[in-house]
Amino acid sequence: MNPDERTVRTAIELAVRAPSVHNSQPWRWRLGGRTVHLCAGRDRQVRETDPNGPELLLACGAALHHLRIGFAVQGWRTRVYRLPDPAEPDHLAEIEPYPGEPGADEVALAAAIPRRRSDRRRYDPRRPPEAHVSLVIDRAQTAGVLVRAVTDRRARPQLVRALAECARHQLLGPAVLLELAAWRGHWPPSVPDHDHESVLLVLGTRADDRAARLRAGEAMSEVLLSATGLGLASCALTDPLGSIDVRPTLAKEVLDGAHPQVVCRLGWARLNAEPLPATTRRPLDEVVQNFAAAAV
């Protein structure tokens, strides 16, 4: 028994709501006889910001997690074969749906997908409850990724400084400015005030290869959707990991030697903050091959 076309379309519509650097949406989907295939969209790789492609893999990992949630909420479990073909490195995952009822967590995550926003503004001074933070961490670690709150007296100040420095660099670097304008359609906002009240979670992996980054993207999706479901504002950040000091400090002081892949920032939105609009998404016809098929 296979899901019908409407089910597949709905799952992919949720999958493409995943976050990506500059909203580049660097993924392609292929439909097989019984499977859905996720491929890297190299034509959508952001060359100035992400020349080697780790952020592309994070985004595709997030899209993979979104897809699984999209199938689950409709009554379909998924078997996932990551990097199934060594001869085709951009073939990132083969997903095989099969019937199965969703859990309550998956229903909540699916409801969070259309509501999630990348909120880089200053957050409210109120800190999220420890129970919320623990729940987010526990859920994300099911993806096989280390997730730690950055509270170390040395690591956190370095990370906060790097966040501000990266924001200033974006505003000063002409190549990055042009890339931002090309992908987002507008210039970036002023340097954000990275408040000290937000929770900073760093996601790390024991290996530092393509499979690890894909897994980190799945865990990142779990963090952001879980936070949204709890009413928290959130965003994912990778720029500070490019700092010569921040990455080794996080690895040593926070992750027990694991490789930092992404930082997630969580907090309460300010009480007077305007709701953020949804960012545009590419039509499915642009990202899905063989969608004319009646079913997977």
C-alpha positions as CSV (number, residue, x, y, z in Angstrom):
1,M,0.0,0.0,0.0
2,N,1.4,3.4,-1.0
3,P,0.3,6.9,-0.2
4,D,-1.7,8.7,-2.8
5,E,-0.5,11.8,-4.7
6,R,-2.4,14.2,-2.4
7,T,-0.6,12.7,0.7
8,V,2.8,13.0,-1.0
9,R,2.1,16.6,-2.1
10,T,1.1,17.6,1.4
11,A,4.2,16.0,2.9
12,I,6.5,17.8,0.4
13,E,4.6,21.1,0.9
14,L,5.5,20.8,4.6
15,A,9.0,19.7,3.8
16,V,9.8,22.8,1.8
17,R,8.9,25.0,4.7
18,A,12.2,24.0,6.3
19,P,14.7,26.8,7.0
20,S,17.7,27.4,4.7
21,V,20.5,30.0,4.5
22,H,19.1,33.2,2.9
23,N,15.9,31.2,2.2
24,S,17.8,29.6,-0.7
25,Q,15.8,26.3,-0.5
26,P,18.6,24.1,-1.9
27,W,16.8,20.9,-2.4
28,R,15.2,18.8,-5.1
29,W,12.8,15.9,-4.8
30,R,12.4,12.9,-7.0
31,L,9.5,10.4,-6.9
32,G,10.1,6.7,-7.4
33,G,7.8,3.8,-7.6
34,R,7.4,3.5,-3.8
35,T,9.8,6.1,-2.6
36,V,10.6,9.8,-2.3
37,H,14.2,10.9,-3.0
38,L,15.9,14.0,-1.5
39,C,18.7,15.5,-3.6
40,A,20.9,18.5,-3.1
41,G,20.0,21.4,-5.3
42,R,23.5,22.6,-6.1
43,D,22.1,25.4,-8.4
44,R,20.7,26.9,-5.2
45,Q,23.9,26.7,-3.2
46,V,24.8,30.1,-1.7
47,R,28.4,30.3,-2.9
48,E,29.6,33.4,-1.0
49,T,28.2,32.4,2.4
50,D,28.4,28.6,2.0
51,P,31.2,27.8,-0.5
52,N,31.8,24.2,0.7
53,G,28.1,23.3,1.3
54,P,27.7,22.4,5.0
55,E,24.8,24.8,5.3
56,L,23.2,23.2,2.2
57,L,23.4,19.8,4.0
58,L,21.9,21.3,7.2
59,A,19.0,22.7,5.2
60,C,18.4,19.4,3.4
61,G,18.5,17.6,6.7
62,A,15.8,20.0,8.1
63,A,13.7,19.4,5.0
64,L,14.1,15.6,5.5
65,H,12.8,15.9,9.0
66,H,10.0,18.1,7.9
67,L,9.0,15.5,5.3
68,R,9.0,12.7,7.8
69,I,6.7,14.8,10.1
70,G,4.5,15.6,7.1
71,F,4.0,11.9,6.3
72,A,3.6,10.9,10.0
73,V,0.8,13.3,10.7
74,Q,-1.1,11.8,7.7
75,G,-0.7,8.3,9.0
76,W,2.5,7.2,7.3
77,R,5.7,6.2,9.0
78,T,9.0,6.4,7.0
79,R,12.1,4.3,6.5
80,V,15.0,6.5,5.6
81,Y,18.2,5.5,3.8
82,R,20.7,8.3,4.1
83,L,23.3,8.8,1.4
84,P,22.2,5.6,-0.4
85,D,24.4,5.8,-3.5
86,P,28.1,6.6,-3.1
87,A,28.3,7.1,-6.9
88,E,25.7,9.9,-6.6
89,P,26.8,12.2,-3.7
90,D,24.0,14.7,-4.1
91,H,21.4,11.9,-3.6
92,L,21.0,12.6,0.1
93,A,18.2,10.3,1.2
94,E,15.7,7.7,0.0
95,I,12.4,7.8,2.0
96,E,10.0,4.9,2.0
97,P,6.6,5.6,3.5
98,Y,4.5,2.8,5.1
99,P,1.2,2.9,7.1
100,G,1.4,3.9,10.8
101,E,-0.3,6.1,13.2
102,P,1.4,9.4,14.3
103,G,2.4,10.1,17.9
104,A,1.2,13.1,19.8
105,D,4.7,14.7,19.5
106,E,4.6,14.4,15.7
107,V,1.1,15.9,15.5
108,A,2.4,18.9,17.5
109,L,5.5,19.2,15.3
110,A,3.4,19.2,12.2
111,A,1.2,22.0,13.5
112,A,4.3,24.0,14.3
113,I,5.7,23.8,10.7
114,P,3.6,26.6,9.2
115,R,4.0,28.8,12.3
116,R,7.8,28.6,12.6
117,R,9.8,31.7,11.7
118,S,13.5,32.5,11.9
119,D,13.3,35.3,14.5
120,R,16.7,37.1,14.8
121,R,15.4,40.0,16.7
122,R,16.1,40.7,20.4
123,Y,14.1,38.5,22.7
124,D,12.2,39.3,25.9
125,P,14.2,39.4,29.1
126,R,12.2,36.5,30.5
127,R,14.1,33.3,30.2
128,P,12.3,30.1,28.9
129,P,11.6,27.6,31.7
130,E,14.2,24.9,32.2
131,A,11.5,22.3,31.5
132,H,11.0,23.7,28.0
133,V,14.7,23.7,27.3
134,S,15.2,20.2,28.6
135,L,12.3,19.0,26.4
136,V,13.7,20.6,23.3
137,I,17.1,19.0,24.0
138,D,15.8,15.6,24.7
139,R,13.7,15.5,21.5
140,A,16.6,16.7,19.3
141,Q,19.0,14.2,20.7
142,T,16.9,11.4,19.3
143,A,18.4,12.3,15.9
144,G,21.8,11.0,17.2
145,V,23.2,14.5,17.6
146,L,24.7,16.0,20.8
147,V,22.7,19.1,22.0
148,R,24.0,21.2,24.8
149,A,23.0,24.6,26.2
150,V,26.0,27.0,26.1
151,T,26.3,28.2,29.7
152,D,30.1,27.9,30.2
153,R,31.6,31.1,31.5
154,R,34.2,31.1,28.7
155,A,32.2,29.7,25.8
156,R,29.1,31.8,26.1
157,P,30.7,35.3,26.0
158,Q,32.8,34.2,23.1
159,L,29.8,33.0,21.2
160,V,27.7,36.1,21.9
161,R,30.6,38.3,20.7
162,A,30.9,36.2,17.6
163,L,27.2,36.6,16.8
164,A,27.5,40.4,16.9
165,E,30.8,40.3,14.9
166,C,29.3,38.1,12.2
167,A,26.3,40.5,11.9
168,R,28.6,43.5,11.5
169,H,30.7,41.6,8.9
170,Q,27.6,40.9,6.9
171,L,26.8,44.5,6.8
172,L,30.4,45.5,5.8
173,G,31.2,42.8,3.3
174,P,30.1,43.8,-0.2
175,A,30.1,40.3,-1.7
176,V,27.9,39.0,1.1
177,L,25.6,42.1,0.8
178,L,25.1,41.4,-2.9
179,E,24.4,37.7,-2.2
180,L,21.9,38.6,0.6
181,A,20.1,41.0,-1.7
182,A,20.0,38.5,-4.6
183,W,18.6,35.6,-2.5
184,R,16.3,37.5,0.0
185,G,15.3,40.3,-2.3
186,H,16.3,43.0,0.3
187,W,19.2,44.3,2.3
188,P,19.7,42.8,5.8
189,P,18.4,44.6,8.8
190,S,20.7,46.5,11.2
191,V,23.0,44.6,13.4
192,P,20.8,42.6,15.8
193,D,21.2,43.1,19.6
194,H,22.0,39.5,20.7
195,D,20.5,39.7,24.2
196,H,22.0,37.8,27.0
197,E,18.6,36.3,28.1
198,S,18.2,34.0,25.1
199,V,19.1,30.3,25.4
200,L,21.9,29.2,23.0
201,L,22.0,25.5,22.1
202,V,24.9,24.1,20.1
203,L,24.4,20.9,18.1
204,G,27.4,18.8,17.6
205,T,28.4,15.5,16.0
206,R,31.2,13.0,16.6
207,A,32.1,12.9,12.9
208,D,32.4,16.0,10.7
209,D,31.2,14.5,7.3
210,R,28.2,14.8,5.1
211,A,26.2,12.2,6.9
212,A,26.8,14.0,10.2
213,R,25.7,17.4,8.8
214,L,22.6,15.9,7.4
215,R,21.8,14.4,10.8
216,A,22.5,17.8,12.4
217,G,20.0,19.4,10.1
218,E,17.4,16.9,11.2
219,A,18.1,17.7,14.8
220,M,18.0,21.4,14.1
221,S,14.6,21.0,12.6
222,E,13.5,19.1,15.8
223,V,14.8,22.0,17.9
224,L,13.1,24.8,16.0
225,L,9.8,23.0,15.6
226,S,9.7,21.9,19.3
227,A,10.5,25.5,20.3
228,T,7.7,26.8,18.1
229,G,5.3,24.3,19.6
230,L,6.1,25.6,23.0
231,G,5.5,29.2,22.0
232,L,9.1,30.2,21.8
233,A,10.8,32.3,19.2
234,S,13.9,30.7,17.6
235,C,16.5,30.9,14.8
236,A,19.4,28.8,13.6
237,L,22.9,30.4,13.3
238,T,26.0,29.0,11.7
239,D,28.1,32.1,11.0
240,P,29.7,32.3,14.5
241,L,31.1,28.8,14.1
242,G,33.4,30.3,11.5
243,S,35.2,32.3,14.2
244,I,38.8,31.0,14.8
245,D,38.1,30.9,18.6
246,V,34.4,29.9,18.9
247,R,34.4,26.5,17.2
248,P,37.3,25.0,19.2
249,T,36.0,26.5,22.5
250,L,32.5,25.0,21.9
251,A,34.0,21.7,21.0
252,K,36.2,21.5,24.1
253,E,34.1,23.3,26.8
254,V,30.6,22.3,25.7
255,L,30.6,19.3,23.4
256,D,33.2,17.0,24.9
257,G,35.3,17.2,21.8
258,A,32.4,16.8,19.3
259,H,32.2,19.0,16.2
260,P,29.9,22.0,16.4
261,Q,27.5,22.1,13.4
262,V,24.9,24.8,14.2
263,V,23.7,27.1,17.0
264,C,20.0,27.5,17.8
265,R,18.9,30.6,19.7
266,L,15.6,30.3,21.7
267,G,13.6,32.7,23.8
268,W,10.3,34.5,24.3
269,A,9.4,37.0,21.6
270,R,9.0,40.5,23.0
271,L,5.4,41.3,24.0
272,N,5.2,44.2,21.6
273,A,6.9,42.3,18.7
274,E,5.0,42.3,15.4
275,P,4.4,38.8,14.0
276,L,6.9,37.9,11.3
277,P,5.5,37.2,7.8
278,A,6.1,33.8,6.2
279,T,8.9,33.8,3.6
280,T,8.1,32.8,0.1
281,R,8.5,29.2,-1.1
282,R,9.3,27.9,-4.6
283,P,6.4,26.2,-6.4
284,L,6.4,22.5,-6.1
285,D,6.8,22.1,-9.9
286,E,10.2,23.7,-9.5
287,V,11.5,21.3,-6.9
288,V,9.8,18.0,-7.6
289,Q,10.5,15.7,-10.5
290,N,7.9,13.2,-11.7
291,F,5.1,14.8,-9.8
292,A,2.7,13.8,-12.6
293,A,2.8,10.3,-11.2
294,A,-0.4,9.3,-9.5
295,A,1.4,8.0,-6.4
296,V,4.7,7.2,-4.9
